[in-house]
Amino acid sequence: MIWVLLVILGLSNVTQQQSLANSLFAEEGTSPGFVTRINKKALSIVSDQLKDRVVKFMNSDGLEFNISAPLTNQVRFTLRSSKIISFDELYFDSSMSIVPQKGVSWTGTNINVTLLASFSLLTTQGEITGNVPLSFDKTNVELLLWTGVNGDGHLKTDLITCKVAANNLQLQFSQADSALLANYIPHMQNFIRQTVEQVVCPSFHAELVPVLSNRIMNTPLSASLFEQYFINYALLGPVEFSSQAITLKHRGNSFGILRQGSGRTRLNDFRLPYRSPPLQVPTADSGHMIDFYLSNYTMSSLLFWMDQYRKFDYEISRQATNNSALVGYLKTDCGTGDICAGTLFPALGTRFPGGEVVIKSHTVSYPRVVLRKNNMTIYIDSRVDAFVQQQDRSRRFLTASMNAEVKLDKPSFKDFVLHGELRIDKFKVSDVASLVDGIDEGSLEFLVNALTELILNEDMAKKLKSGIQLPIMFDYTQQAANVSIEDDMLHISADFCATDKCATTADNKDTDVDYYDTVQG
């Protein structure tokens, strides 16, 4: 007795919403900003979960049907499910594999079930009712599902067709009923074979399809990051199925929101001054369940929009700095034995007595991201201006160029969010033009270094805040993850487990019962 449930998950014709997005914002030949790969290893979790799901609903009278049709012009037969009599779960097994260029197959084997059904036979002489065991043996069930973008702009998997091939489906009437219904039993047996899809498909659709649809490749095509920044998950083409992995290529650009007109209409702004670089994804199996491969495009575009909102511009002044100790250093005059700008640079105090220094920097170009082995460097070019505020007037006494190198520290991945801290690693001051003697490149670098330690690095470490949200393509509990920086690529790999089968639940914060994982008895 074999029961095969073949689930084909593929990308059907891309909907108008997806085509419109790509035609407007992706030129032909555009490289993905990042690639998602669901490896064959991950499907074992889904296979086990679907096996448990079948066992649960079979043991909870989950196979429900109510079918009726005329056997002859004068006789109508109705069959309704009642309860499961027996289900042999000992030999029932489950496995999944990827069908190249088509989708994913889930195969359930060795299932044997007998259920009790009530029947009604309505004839011209009256109605005959009773109960009859219905047994399934060597029946194949095939669900076909396709993944595409629905009308809400959401990547989703839905059922297309359900097919059942019944090899040994029997109504086991009692001896008394067999004698009473002798003239009709052949018609009844033929009827149940012809309507077997109506018997099996509704329950399997209701019980299995939501699990697949909810857990695999179920994501919107964009997501909010933090503040006013967003990320674009739109696909550059159909989902790719190979024997070892499912691959999705995403636009992967971060973007901002513009408001236009008197009605303040919200518009997605995808404009960037550069295109996504080529991304060469390794073909070898990583040994993990899920992989993300990111070029510098996603991070670069996020930093571009942060720069547009002046997140890398700074002001050091009494008004902008919540640090009373630092404010004292900004004075051009201070008491004997104290240290301030006037004592560090005597000419400053002489020329601008009774004042306070104000230092402002602003970027002169967007940040540039370079990925090298074990190293992500962000290059930020800025102009520095220094002023002295004396009562109601402000005078600029210095301008300079500054090139900073910022590193990504402590990269980590948790619940499909990439985290990390930015740190100013080093900087170079050049082209100093000063009206005050004694202030040159060396002294200005000393000052900037002190400010970096006191203020700038603390602020820089918080720039990414809640991290970069990647699409939840495989909605299970994360067990382990690794983030590595390669040449021209950031590689994230992760492994998962079904919540109720994880080796430890200490880190599992999700205590809510998922609707799709609960059998309604």
N, C-alpha and C positions, 0 to 999 in steps of 0.2 A: 504494500500500500504506500503510495507516494503522493505527496501533495506539494506542488510547486507554485510558489507565488513569485512571479517575475515582475519586479518593479523597475520600470524604465524611467530614469530621470534625465531629461535632456533639455536643451534650449529650443523651444519651438520658434516660429517666426518672431523676430523681435517686434514688439508692438510699436505703434506710432510714437508713443512717448519717448521710448529709447532711441528710435531712429531720429526723431527731431533733435534730441539733445546732442547726439553725436554729429549730425549734419551741421549743427550750428557751431559747435565748439571743438570738434576734432577733425583736423585735416587728414586726408588720406596718408597713410604711412605713420600716423602718430604712434609713438611707443607708449606702453603702459607706465603709469607712475608707480604702480605696484602690482604684484601678482599674488593671488591666493592659490594655494595648492592643498587640496584635501587628499591625503594619501590613502592607499588601499588599507593600511593598518588601521585607520580610523573607523572603517566600516564594521569592524568586529564589535564595536560598542553598539552600533545600530542593530546589527544582527541579533545580539543578545537581548536587546531591549524589545525587539519585535517578537522574539521567541517568548519572552516573558509575557508580553501583551497577549499573544494568542492563548497561552496557557491560562491567563487570568480570565479572559472573556469566555473561553470555553468552559471554565469551571464556575462561571457566574451566569450561566444561561444567556450568554451574549449573542448566540446565533438566533436571530429573530426574523421571522418572515410570516407573511399572510398572503397566500396566492389562491387564485380562484379562476376557473375557466370552464366552459362547457365541454363535456366529454362527447355528447351527442346533441342533437337538436332538442332533446327533451330531458337531458341529465346535466346537472352542474356539480362540479367537484370543488371543494374548498379545503385547503390544508393550512393549519396554523401551528406555529412552533409553541411548545409548552415548556419543556425543560430538558437539560442534558442528562442522559442516563449514564453514559460512560465516555471518558476521553482518555486515551492511552498517551500520556505525556512522557513515559519512560523512553520511548524510542523516537520521539519527536526531536528533530534537530533543525538548526537554522544556520545559513551561511549567506554571505554577500560577496559579490564580485563586480568589477567594472567591465561593462561591455564597450569596447573601443568604438568611438564615433556614435554611440547610441545612448548610453546611460549606465544605470546601475541596476543590477539584478539581485533580488533577495529570494533565496530558495528555502522553503520549508519542506522537510522530508519526513516520511514515516508518521503520518497522522491517521488516527483511527477514532472516529466518533460516532456514537449512536445517541439520538435524541428522541424524545417522545413528542409526537405531534397529535393534535386533534383534527379529525376530519369530519366533513359533512357532505353527504351525497343527497342532493335534492332531485327527486324524480316526480313523475306525474302521480305516482301512488303515495308520495309522502317523502319525509326526510329521514335519512339514516345517519346517525352520528356515532362517534366512538373515538378511541385513541389507537395510534399505531406507531411502533418504533420505526424511525427512519435512520438508516446507516449509510455512512460515507466511507468508501474504500477505494483507494487508488484514484483519487480525484485530483486533477491539476487545476489550480486557480491562477489566473494571470491578471495583474493590475498594471495598466500602462499609465505612467505619469510623465508630464513634461514640465520643465522649468522655464518660466518666461517672466516678462515684466507685465504686471497687471495694470488695470486702468488707474490705480493709485500710485503708479511709479514704484512698485514694490516687486522685488525679485521673489517669486513664489512658485511652489510646486503644487500642481493640481492634477486630479484624476482625469484621464481622457476616456479610457475604456476598461471594462472588466470582462474577462472571458473565463469560462469554466469548462473543462473537459472531464466529464464524469464517466469513469470506467466501470464502477460497481456501486451503483446507487440503488438501494432497495427499500421498499415499503414492506415491513415484516408483519403482515396481518396475522391475527390469531386464527386458529383452525375454524372457529365458529364464524368469524368475520369473512374468512376466505370462502366458506361455503355460501354465506349470504350474498357476498359481492362477486361471486365467481364470474359473472358476465361483464363486470366492470373493471376488475383488477388489471387486466392487460392495458386497458385505456389509462388507468391511473398510473401504472408504472411508466408508460410512455409519456404521460403528461409531466411527471416529476423530472424525467430526464430532459424534456424539452424546455422546462422552466427552471433548471438548476441554477442558472445565473440569477434569477429572481430570489432563489433561496439563499444563495451564498453571498452574492455581491454586496447587498446593502450593509450587512454586518461588518464585512471586511473593509468596506469603504469607510464606514463610521469609526471603526476601531483602529485601523492601521494607517490610513492616509493622513489623518491629522498629526500623528507622531512624526511621520516623514516630513510633512509640510512644515511642521513647527520647528523641527530640530536641524534640518539640513538646508542650506542655501536659502534661508528666509531672512531677508534684509531689505530695508529701504535703500535707495540708490544715492542717498546723501545722509549726512549726520552732522549735528551740531558739535563743535569741539568745546571751546570756552569763549566767553565774552561774545564778540561778534564774528567769530570764525567758524567756517564749515568745511567739510571735506566731501569730495565727489567720488562715489563708488561706481559710477556708470560704467558699463561694460563696453569694451572696444570691439567685441565680436561675440559669437556664441560660446557657450560653455564647452570646453574641450575635454573629451573623455579618452583616456588611454588605458592600457591594461593595468597601470600602476597608480594612476592619480587622476583626479578631477582638477582642471586648471581654469581659473577665471582671471582675465586681464582687465584691470580697472584703469579708468582715466587717472585717478589718484591725485588730482590737484586740490589744494585748499583754495577756498574762495571767500569773498566777503559779500555783504548785502548792501546795496545802494538804495536810497530812498529818493524818488524823483517826483517832481510836480507838486501842486498844491495839496493833492490827496496823499502825498508821501508814499507813493506806490513802491513796494519792495521788489527789487530786481536782483537776481543773482549776477554778480560781477566776476566773470571768469578770466578777465584780461590779465595776461602775464607778459613780461618782456622777453620770454624765452620759451622754447619748446621742451618737452620731456626728452631726456637723453635716452639712447638705446639701453635696454635692460636685458642682459643675457642671463637667463635663469638656468641653473644647473639641471641636467636631465637625470642625474643619479638620484636614487631614493635616499632621503636624508635619514631614514630610520625613525622619524617622528610622525605623528598623526597629521598635524597641520603645519604648513610653512607659509610665511609671508616673505616676499622678496621686494624690497623698496629701493628704488633709485633715489637720488637726492631730490627728486622732483616734489614729492609730497612735503618734505621738510622745508625745501627752498621756497615753495609757494606759500606755506604757512608763515615763514619768516618775512616774505615779501609783504604779505598783508598786515602783519604785525608792524612792519616798518611804515606802511602807509598810515597806520594809526599812531605813529610816533612812539612806539614802544621801546625804541632804542635811542631816543633822545633823552638827555638828562639836564637837570638844572640843580646846581649846588648853591643854595642861598638860605638866608634866614627863613623866608616864606616857604620854601620848598622842602626844607630838611627838618625832620622831626628828631633832632639830635642837638641838645643844648650844648654839649661839649664841643661838637664840631662847629657850631655857630661862633663860639669864641675864637676859633682859629681863623675865621674869615675876617676878623677886624684888622684894620690897618694900624690901629693904635692899641696897645695893651699895657698893663702895669709892669713894673720892674720885676724881672724874674719869670714873667709869663711868656708863653709862646703864642704867637699869632702870625698872620701873613705879614704884618709890618716888621716883625723881628726876623722872620725868615728872609724877607726881601726889604732891607732898610730903605732902598730907594722908593719902594712902593708907599711906605708910610710917610716919607718926606714929601712925595709929590701929591699924595691924596690923603691928607690927615683927616681923622675922624670919620673914615668911611668903612664900608663893608664890601668884601669881594663877592661877586656873583659870577659863577662859572656856568656856561651853557654849551652843550654839544648837540649837534644834529647830524644825522647821516647825510652823506652826499650821493650815495647810491644804495641800491638794495643789497641785503646780505647775500653772500655767496657761500654755498655749502660744498665741501670737498670730502669725499669718502675714500679713506685709505685703510689698509689692514690695521684693525684695532684702533682706529682713529677717525673721528669725525670733527672737522674743523670748519668753523663759520668765520668768514672774513667780513668785518664791518669797518667801512671807511667813514670817518666823521670829520667835521670841522669843529674846532673848539674856539669859543670866544670868551674872553674874561673882561668883566666890567668892575668898576668901583661905584657903589651907590653912596652918594653924599647928599643927605637930606632929600631934596626933591629932584636931584639930577643924577644921571647915570652916564659914566664915560667909559668907553671901551679902551683898554690899554694893551690887549693882546689878541692875536689870532694865530691859529696853528692848525695843521692837519694831524690826524691821529688814525692809525691803522691798528685795529684790535683783532686778535685771534681768540675765538671762543671755542671751548671744547664741550662735548657732550659727556657728562659723567654719569655713572650709576645707571646705565640703561637697563630697563626691566620691562617685563610684559606680564600683565595680569588681567584676566577677564576681557581680553581683546583690546586692551588699552596699552599703548606704548608710553612708558614714563621715562623721565630722565631729567637731569639738572644741567643747566648751562653754567659754565665757569669761564671768566676771562683769564686766559692762560698767559698771554703776553701782549704787549702793544708797542708801537713805535711812533714817536712824535717827530714831526718834520715841519719844515717851512714855517718856523716861528717868526712872527713879526711882533716885536714888543716895544712899547714906549718907555719901559722901565728897565733901567740897567740891572744886570744880574739875573734876569729871567731869560733862560735860553732852553734849548732842547733838553739838556740834562736835568736842570732844575724842574722843568715842567713834567718830565717823566717821573721824577721823584714825587712830585705832588700828586700826579694821577695814580701812581702806585699806592700811595697812602689812602687816597679816596677809594680805590678799588677794594682794599682790605677793609675799610670802615663801612662802606655803603654799597658800592656798585655790585660786588659779587653776591651779596645777600639778596639784592633785587634780581640779579641775573638768574640766580638759582631757581627763582619762582616763576620765570617767564612761561614755561610750558604748563604750569598749573596742573589741571586735571589730566593732562596727557593728550595723546592723539588716538582717537577712537577708530579702530579698524572694524570692518564688517564682521558681524557674528555669523559666520557661515556654518559653524558646527557647535550647536548650543548644548554643551555638556560641561561638567565640572572640570576645571583645569587642575591637573596634578603637578605639572612641571613645565618650565619654559626656559629658553635660552635666547639671548640676544647677542649677535656677533656682528661686528663691523668689518666688512670685506672691501676689497677694491671696487669702488663705484656701486656698492650695494650694501644695504642693511638687511641682514637675514634674521628672521624670528622663527623659531620652531617651538612647538608646544605639544604636549600630550594630555589626554583627557580620560575621564572615567564617568560612568553613569553614577549619579549621586548616591544611590542606595548600594552601589557595589565598589565605592572607593575604599582604598586601603585604610584611609583615615578621613574622618569628617571634621577634624579640628579646624580646618580652614574654610569649611563650607558655611558661608553666611546666608545662603538662600534656604530659609526654613519654610517658604511658601510651597504648598502642594500645587504642582502644575496640573491644570485641567486635563491636558492630554495624557498625563501619566496616571490618571485616576480612573479606575473602572467603576462605573456606576452600576452597582448591583441591584 
